[in-house]
Amino acid sequence: EKYHAVIEEKRLVEMARIVERSAVETEAPVACEWDNWQGATGLPGPSQARVHLGPLFGKEPQCYLVMLRITMLQIIEQRYGEEAGRDYLNIAAQSLVQGFRSEDRFFHWGRDVLMAVVQRQFSTAALRMEIARVTSAVGEHVIQTNGMNVITTCPISFDLLPVSQYANLEDMLLAFDGRAVQASSGA
């Protein structure tokens, strides 16, 4: 209970930082616990996403950011503990990486949010259908906790941001971050 109160307080502080962040501060990468491959997923974090997106911005008209939210992560952590939550997040991330194309890049953007950078030569609607197919295919998994096996599902919500809709990289990343925070807060 105290753990979740601390997590919620940290989330609120981070949301306040995002709102207050000045233009100068947004140019510096934000350090977080999952940056530099330190998180449960083993995926690169936000600063590596920024480095990867820099050369693509404005040059790839069919480039999209996909926000993937692992919707049950908080419930798994509350019921079965932090370690089970890490296992659950890792299983979800692995399933998503395997379901997308090998050239797609994934980043651990936030506690329960992954970013995929994809390039497709077809419509946004067709891409949405592809992502829906992949996310719905992430089925049941077994996690071990307290000496017992628990079968869990892994629902994943997603949002799609076409890179071409943004004037610059900073605006795009702020929009992505805002949507990620909004999705994680349940709004």
QUITADA-V329927 format. One record per backbone hydrogen bond with DSSP energy under -0.5 kcal/mol. CO is the residue of the C=O (numbers start at 0). NH is the residue of the N-H. E is the energy in kcal/mol with one decimal. If there is no record, write none. Layout:
co=CO nh=NH e=E
co=CO nh=NH e=E
This chain:
co=0 nh=4 e=-1.7
co=1 nh=5 e=-2.2
co=2 nh=6 e=-2.4
co=3 nh=7 e=-2.6
co=4 nh=8 e=-2.2
co=5 nh=9 e=-2.5
co=6 nh=10 e=-2.3
co=7 nh=11 e=-2.3
co=8 nh=12 e=-2.4
co=9 nh=13 e=-2.4
co=10 nh=14 e=-2.4
co=11 nh=15 e=-2.2
co=12 nh=16 e=-2.2
co=13 nh=17 e=-2.2
co=14 nh=18 e=-2.0
co=15 nh=19 e=-2.3
co=16 nh=20 e=-1.5
co=21 nh=25 e=-1.8
co=22 nh=26 e=-0.6
co=23 nh=26 e=-1.0
co=24 nh=27 e=-1.1
co=28 nh=30 e=-0.6
co=31 nh=34 e=-1.6
co=33 nh=36 e=-0.7
co=33 nh=38 e=-0.5
co=34 nh=37 e=-0.6
co=38 nh=41 e=-0.8
co=43 nh=107 e=-3.1
co=44 nh=48 e=-1.7
co=45 nh=49 e=-2.3
co=46 nh=50 e=-1.8
co=47 nh=51 e=-2.5
co=48 nh=52 e=-2.7
co=49 nh=53 e=-1.9
co=50 nh=54 e=-0.7
co=51 nh=55 e=-0.5
co=52 nh=55 e=-0.5
co=52 nh=56 e=-1.9
co=55 nh=58 e=-1.7
co=55 nh=59 e=-1.6
co=58 nh=60 e=-0.6
co=59 nh=62 e=-1.4
co=61 nh=119 e=-2.1
co=62 nh=162 e=-2.3
co=63 nh=117 e=-2.3
co=64 nh=66 e=-0.5
co=64 nh=160 e=-2.9
co=65 nh=67 e=-0.6
co=65 nh=115 e=-2.4
co=66 nh=68 e=-0.5
co=66 nh=158 e=-1.7
co=67 nh=69 e=-0.5
co=67 nh=113 e=-3.0
co=68 nh=70 e=-1.3
co=68 nh=156 e=-1.9
co=69 nh=72 e=-1.4
co=71 nh=75 e=-2.5
co=72 nh=76 e=-2.5
co=73 nh=77 e=-2.4
co=74 nh=78 e=-2.6
co=75 nh=79 e=-2.9
co=75 nh=80 e=-0.5
co=76 nh=80 e=-1.6
co=80 nh=84 e=-1.9
co=81 nh=85 e=-2.2
co=82 nh=86 e=-2.2
co=83 nh=87 e=-2.6
co=84 nh=88 e=-2.6
co=85 nh=89 e=-2.5
co=86 nh=90 e=-2.6
co=87 nh=91 e=-2.4
co=88 nh=92 e=-2.6
co=89 nh=93 e=-2.6
co=90 nh=94 e=-2.3
co=91 nh=95 e=-2.3
co=92 nh=96 e=-2.6
co=93 nh=97 e=-2.2
co=94 nh=98 e=-1.6
co=95 nh=99 e=-1.6
co=100 nh=103 e=-1.3
co=104 nh=116 e=-2.9
co=105 nh=43 e=-0.5
co=106 nh=108 e=-1.1
co=106 nh=114 e=-3.1
co=109 nh=112 e=-1.0
co=111 nh=69 e=-2.7
co=112 nh=108 e=-1.1
co=112 nh=109 e=-2.3
co=113 nh=67 e=-3.0
co=114 nh=106 e=-2.6
co=115 nh=65 e=-2.9
co=115 nh=117 e=-0.6
co=116 nh=104 e=-1.9
co=117 nh=63 e=-3.0
co=122 nh=126 e=-2.0
co=123 nh=127 e=-2.6
co=124 nh=128 e=-1.9
co=125 nh=129 e=-2.1
co=126 nh=130 e=-2.7
co=127 nh=131 e=-2.5
co=128 nh=132 e=-2.2
co=129 nh=133 e=-2.3
co=130 nh=134 e=-3.0
co=131 nh=135 e=-2.1
co=132 nh=136 e=-1.1
co=133 nh=137 e=-0.5
co=134 nh=137 e=-0.7
co=136 nh=138 e=-1.4
co=137 nh=153 e=-0.5
co=140 nh=142 e=-0.5
co=140 nh=151 e=-3.4
co=142 nh=149 e=-2.9
co=144 nh=147 e=-1.9
co=147 nh=144 e=-2.8
co=149 nh=142 e=-2.7
co=149 nh=151 e=-0.6
co=151 nh=140 e=-2.9
co=154 nh=70 e=-1.2
co=154 nh=71 e=-0.6
co=156 nh=68 e=-2.9
co=158 nh=66 e=-2.6
co=159 nh=161 e=-0.5
co=160 nh=64 e=-2.7
co=161 nh=164 e=-1.8
co=162 nh=165 e=-1.8
co=167 nh=171 e=-1.9
co=168 nh=172 e=-2.6
co=169 nh=173 e=-2.4
co=170 nh=174 e=-2.2
co=171 nh=175 e=-2.5
co=172 nh=176 e=-2.8
co=173 nh=177 e=-2.5
co=174 nh=178 e=-2.3
co=175 nh=179 e=-2.6
co=176 nh=180 e=-2.6
co=177 nh=181 e=-2.4
co=178 nh=182 e=-2.8
co=179 nh=183 e=-2.4
co=180 nh=184 e=-1.8
co=181 nh=186 e=-1.8
co=182 nh=185 e=-0.9
